[in-house]
């Protein structure tokens, strides 16, 4: 039986997919996005988070049976409200074997994967084939810019996006609007061009920038070091998507 590390389980969420959902945040992420608002999700191991109200350990080990049992107990409530379970992070695919085992143990629950797409193709296929819907975070199309701002090459991400389009699983592209980084006309136009003919695409969600993103870092004794000017207004141009024939909407303030 597989075990995995979770840093949060949030019940009755309404912004992490259709209906009322329970969102499970898996710990560990290979990306180092300079705007990350979940720094407690970066490390794969439990950490101490300290703030004026005290200390707490972030990260708890669950077996697949323990986690699926928790989620299955909520199945009737979630299903009756058109919802289900969302697996987020961190990067949930960093614990692909554990995640697949949990999904296999779920009952009648709608399953959504929220992923950066950065994973070996075998892990990506293994998890996605068990999902009803995928939220695929697409940040930057330029390889050098992606490395600079996230710490990793985007080649595996773009490859897995092509794989996703071949799997007959519906998906939503989500783009965090980071001032001067992801919100440029060049990047948004490149994203629109790159996704406009992908099979299974429902829409593109643009996620407004959250200026409170750096608030958790000091509690983890980490530094928030954005690779951009936070004071710069976010630029939102919907025309590049409409010109490409891609359905787009400006969503909530969630960003990863």
N, C-alpha and C positions, 0 to 999 in steps of 0.2 A: 504494500500500500504506500502511495506517495504522500509526502508531507510538504507543506508550503508555508511561507511567511506572509501574513496579512497585516497591513498597518491600519486598516479601518474597515468597518462594515456599517454603511449608512442605510437606514431604513426610510421608506416613504420619500424617496427622491423623485423629482419630477422633471429634471433637466438632463437626465442621463439616458434618455430613450423614451419610447412610447409608453404612456400610462404611468401608473405608480410603480416604482421599482425599488429593489434593494441593490445597492452598488457595493461591490467588493473591491477593495484597493489592495492589489498585490505589491509586495515590496521588492525593490530592485529594478534598476533601469540602466541600460548601456549608454543612453544619451545623457548629455550634460547641457541641455538648453539653458542659455543664460537668463531666460525669463521664467524658469520653472517655478510654479507656485506650490508644488508639493515636494520640497527638498527632503522630507522624511521618507519619500518613496524611492530615493536614489540608491541608497545602500541596501544590499540584500539581507543584512543582518539587523537584529533589534538595536535601537539606539535610545539614549536618554534625551528627552526633550525637557528643557527647563525654562520656566517663565515665572512671573511674580506670584502665581497661584501655587507653585510647587513643581516637583519633578514627576515625570511619568515615562514609562518605557513604551516606545513606539515600535511595534512589531511583535506579533504573536504567532507561534507555530500551531498549525492545524493539520490533522490528517485529512485526506480527501473525504473520508466518511464523516468526520466531525463537521466539516464545512457544508457538505451536501445535506446533512441532517438538519442543520440550522436553516438552510434555504428552503428545503422541502416543507418544513413546518409552516412557511409563509406562502406556500404555493396557491392556496385557495384565495387568499386576500389579494395577492398580486394579480392572479389570472382574472379574477372577477372585476378588476379595475383596468383591464387591458394592458397590464404591465408585465414585469418579469424580473430577471436578474441581469445586471450589467457588471462585467469584469473589467476593471480599469487598473490604474497604477500610479506611479511606477510604470513599468512595461509588463503587462501580464504574460506576454510570450516568453519572458525570461524564466518563467516557471511552467513551461509548456506541458511537460509530462504530468505534473500535479493538476494543472488546469483541465487537461483533457479527461483525467480520471474523475474530477469533480463533475464535469459536464455530463459524463456518462452515467452518473449516479443521480442526476436530477430527474424529477418527474415531469409533470405537465407544466413546464415553465418556458416562457420566451427568453432566449439567451442572446445577449448582445455583447460583443467584444469591442472595447475601445482601445485601439492600438496605434503605435507609431509606425507599425509595419517593419520595424527593424528586428529581424530574426532570421535564422536559417530557413530556407524555403520549406524544408521538411517539417519543422515546428509550426510554421505558418499554416501549411495545409492541414496538419494534424488537428489544430485547434479550430480553424475557420470552418472546416467541414461539419463541425458540431454546433455551429451558430445559426441563428435565424436572421441576424442583422449585424453588420460591422460598421463601427465608426472608425474611419481611417484618417489619422492626422497627417496632413501634408503641409510641410512648413516652407521649404525652399526647394526650387527646382535646380538652381545652380549648385554644382557639386562643391566648389571651393567655398562658397558662402555657407553652405550647409555644414561643412567641416568647421568653419570658423565659429559659427554661432551655436552649434549643437555638439561638436566634438566628434562626429562620426560622418563617414561617407554616406551619401544618400542612395548609392547604387542598389544595395539590398532592398531598400524601401521601394524604389521605383520598380524593381523586378517583382517584388511581392504584390505591388498594385496591379501589375499585369496578370499575375497569377489569380488574384482575387476576381478580376473581370472575367476570368475563364471558368469560375467555379459555380456560377448560378446562385450566388448568395447576394442579396441586395445590400448596398452599402451607401454610406454618406461620407463625403470628403469633408474634413473639418480643417480650417485654416486659422490659426491664431494670428490676429493682426498685431504685429510687433512694430512699433514706430521706426521707420527707416530701414527695416529688415525684411519682413514678410509682406508689408503693405504697399510695396512699390508697384508702379504700373507694370514694370518688366516682370516681376515675380508673379503677380496676379494673372497677367496675360499668359505667361508660360504655364501656369497651373490650368487655366481655362482651356488652353490648347491641348494640354496633356491628358485631360480627363473627358473632353467633350464627346468622344465616341466610345467610351468604355461601357461595356455591357453590364447592367446591374446597378449603375449609378442612379441614385434617387435625386440627389441635389448636392450642392456645396454649401456648407455652413461657414460663415465668417464669424469668428469669435472675438469680440471687442477686447482690447487690452485691459488687464486688471492691474491698476497701479499699486495695489496692496500685495503684489506678488512676493516682494522681498521680506515680508513681515516675519516669516517663520525661521529665517536663517540664523538669527542670533540665538534663538532658543535651542538650536542644535550646535551652537558654537561654530557656525559656518559663515562665510562672507557672501553677501549678495553682490555679484560683480557683473552687471549687465554689459553687453557688448554694443550698446546703443544708448541714445539719449532719451531717457524716460520723459523728459519735459516736452519732447517733440509731439505735436498732435498726430493722432493716427489718421492715416489717409484711407478712405473707403471709396473704391471705384467699382460700382456694380456693372458698368457698361461693358467691361472686358468679358464678363461672363455672359451677359445678354447677347453680345455680338457673336460669341462662340456658340450660342444656343444652349447654354448650361443654366439650369434652374439654380438660383442662389438665394440665400436669405441671411440676414444678420441675426445671429443667435444670442444666447446669454453670455455671461462673463467667464464661463469656464475656460481655462487654458492650461496646457501641459507643456 
